[in-house]
Amino acid sequence: MATPAEQQYGQADDGSAEEAFAQCPIPAAIYDGALRIVRASRGMAREAGLTEDEVRAGRGVGALFGPASAGVEDGILRVFDTGVSDQLDVRVHGAGDRDGTGTGTSAGGPRAWSVTLSPLRDRAGRVHRVQLTAVDVTELHQARDRLAVLNEVSVKVGTTLDVATTAHEMADVMVGRLADFVTVDLLDSLFRGLEPKSSGEGVVLRRAAHQSVLPGTPEALIEPGEVDYYPEHSPPAQCLATGKSALHNVPDTAVTKWQAADPQRAAVLQARGIHSIMIVPLRARGAVLGVSLLVRHQNPVPFGPDDLLLAEQIAARAAVAVDNARRYTRERSTALALQRSLLPQRLTGQETVQAVFRYLPADSRAGIGGDWFDVIPLSGARVALVVGDVAGHGLHASATMGRLRTAVRALTDVDLPPDELLTHLDDLVTHLAATEDEVIDPDLDTVSDIVATCLYVVYDPISRSCTVASAGHLPPAVVTPEGSVDVVDVVPGPPLGVGGLPFEAMTFDVAEGSLLVLYTDGLIEACGRDIDTGLDLLRRSLEQPQDTLEKTCTAVVDAMLPAPPTDDVALLIARTRVLGPSHVAVQNLPSDPAVVADARAWAARQLAEWGLEEADFAMELVVSELVTNAIRHGAPPIQLRLIRDAAVICEVSDGSNTSPHLRQAMTFDEGGRGLLLVAQVAQRWGARHHAVGKTIWAEIGLAVGDFF
């Protein structure tokens, strides 16, 4: 009895089943145990490019799958043996099978098939046939391939913040997978971190990178780093001007015009058999940064719209990485310029020490740091050597470094002892940290607290001694004239910004010709070294004798930094000189106004003995005023000292702690002009205080005799 469905639609018959199989648009076939096709659908014949009779005549599995047919045949035999269905993913590579070559791919390029192998059983349950059904999943595989390429771009492009490296990464990803030869040309301004600009007739671009499937990139006309010129109406120039991609087959009108205007490039196109070209812009944040040229000459399949879309997506992601690198280059250049402007460019005006330095900014994404150094002349021919390090990186660290360096210079004018100077500097850092909590932009790369270290050393060439204090900084090293190296055992105080804790100063003797070596932690802890290992390496590098201080500095840097530093490095090396008795004269004076004339005469005789008579007039004026002030306003004992250095230094000491002040004398005042005259004839003058008493000093240039 017929079912309701059979009553409505009619009963099935074998003829309808045969018709359905024969007319099925999906490639399907039935195989016997000899791997012969005993039945094939219309879809199978169409995809194979044959008639069903031709398929059944013996073309077999190769009719559809070409070189990949061996794997399909193995699968069919496996189903015959096991009776279990199987699923295969088959990729067929070739140029098409419309001409009967048996490759089984369309003219559009490689094909991907999802092949299902199902057993067909007889009444006894034995597998006597295997049915093959193939579904074209080429588009799905292409989409997966594109996603894989884009994922690789995300991983491999933009690993550094260097424009050229990013361009090389982009070219490496695209060559082979998408194109046979790739160039990446950028506007020249990008390599300097500037905003992208183009002008003039034609386009001048700088080659950032290129890559080829052929060794040696024979397609390239220029090398990376060189400038390339594209005619005004060439496809690359139009791409840069409009920001739109273009796909060209050779020859077409645009390429033909380009070849006519650029014969050298036309020769390469012809010699290499380039048949398909894509030009895509590198656009980021609304600006076109350059263009990328992709060509095919080994792959016979021309570029298609999907290839152009993929190239655009790769270029868009790479362009963002290039622009990030450009912005980093610009910001780093700005920060370096700021930092260099805050550091001494040369060390001049020092006679008691000969100093050299090295400053190496960090080569890392964290940005430059806050290391600084300085050599500051003090009164009495002394000199201060300073190194410091502000915690953190970036513009904020550099700006803080500049403020601390300026503060140190201001405090040296007061001539404070090293431990007292660090105490005042610590107060300043604490104050800055308290005020900046409310004003620093939280989006900036800054640290919440200002913390810094500092090492302050004062060298006295007359007493041949060094006084040093440390605020959490690494100790200095001393190289004796004999070549031995000692790291000074300095008591390290707390870092600047901690507040409330004292600093200790220590004094040690230094032989003439010794080297004082000051440095920051970036030198010692480079390459992951701990402090002890770094100090041992520093000792060994300093023990190697060198002809000059510059060579010593270079040797230390080469030994300590085999690779670019990840933290800023400051290194300061100073060779000490001594001012012996022949450069210093001392006279003790009674507290009697009548001694002023004797002091002037003694100073004149001393200058004559040194052969410096040209400074006699100015020196007599300075001695007269300073000694008179000490007698009138100071207290015994009074001492007059002359020091012969690059300038002649006059020092008058007394037992009073009162400080002198410049003042503007009125017209009819009988006094009050002494220090004003001293300030006019002296290069520098000032006062320094002792535990008991003070010293007023003035430096007179050796050419100052021509002042009046």
Number of C-alpha atoms within 10 A of each C-alpha: 5 9 9 9 9 11 10 9 8 11 11 9 8 8 8 11 11 13 11 13 18 19 14 15 15 18 22 23 27 20 24 18 13 9 17 17 23 17 19 24 24 21 20 27 24 16 20 31 23 21 15 20 13 14 25 19 12 14 16 21 25 20 25 27 26 20 17 17 19 13 14 21 16 12 19 26 17 15 21 23 11 11 18 12 17 16 15 14 15 19 18 23 18 21 20 21 21 17 11 12 16 21 25 27 25 18 13 13 16 18 24 21 20 15 21 20 24 21 22 19 14 9 6 6 9 12 20 14 22 25 20 23 19 22 14 16 17 17 11 12 15 16 14 12 14 21 13 12 19 19 13 14 21 15 10 16 26 25 13 17 19 18 26 21 17 25 25 20 20 30 26 21 20 23 20 18 12 20 27 21 27 31 26 26 27 29 23 23 16 23 21 13 21 15 16 17 12 17 8 7 11 16 21 20 23 23 24 26 24 26 27 22 18 12 7 9 15 13 21 16 11 12 14 17 15 13 16 16 13 19 18 17 17 19 24 29 22 20 21 25 17 11 20 16 21 17 18 19 17 16 13 11 11 14 18 14 16 20 20 11 16 15 11 11 17 17 12 16 19 12 10 13 14 23 20 23 23 25 26 28 30 30 23 18 9 7 16 23 28 30 26 28 21 27 27 25 18 16 17 14 16 21 22 13 10 12 17 20 14 19 24 21 18 24 26 17 19 25 28 18 24 32 27 20 24 24 19 18 20 18 17 18 15 14 21 19 11 15 24 16 11 17 18 14 10 11 13 12 12 16 19 22 27 17 22 18 22 17 17 18 22 18 14 15 13 13 22 26 28 27 35 29 26 21 24 19 22 18 23 23 23 21 22 21 23 22 25 29 31 24 20 24 22 22 23 22 27 27 18 21 25 22 16 23 22 14 15 19 18 11 18 20 16 14 18 15 20 23 21 17 19 28 18 16 22 28 15 18 22 19 14 16 16 13 11 13 14 9 7 14 10 11 6 10 16 17 17 12 17 23 20 26 25 29 27 26 25 22 27 25 23 18 13 18 17 19 18 26 27 29 27 19 26 24 21 23 21 24 22 18 14 10 14 14 19 12 17 14 11 18 17 19 21 20 21 28 22 16 16 11 11 13 21 17 19 16 14 11 12 23 16 15 17 20 26 23 22 25 28 26 20 23 26 23 21 21 16 10 14 11 15 11 12 18 20 13 17 21 18 13 19 23 17 12 13 13 7 9 18 14 13 19 20 15 17 21 20 12 14 22 17 10 10 14 19 22 25 25 26 24 23 24 25 21 20 21 21 19 19 13 10 10 14 15 15 14 13 13 20 13 20 12 13 10 16 21 15 12 19 20 14 17 23 20 15 17 18 14 11 12 10 17 16 16 22 22 17 23 28 18 15 27 28 19 18 24 29 21 18 26 20 12 13 22 16 15 16 21 19 23 18 24 22 21 18 15 19 22 24 26 25 26 27 25 19 19 16 13 15 14 10 13 11 10 13 10 6 6 9 8 8 14 15 18 17 15 15 25 16 12 22 21 14 15 20 19 18 21 19 14 7 9 19 20 25 22 25 27 28 23 19 18 11 18 17 10 10 7
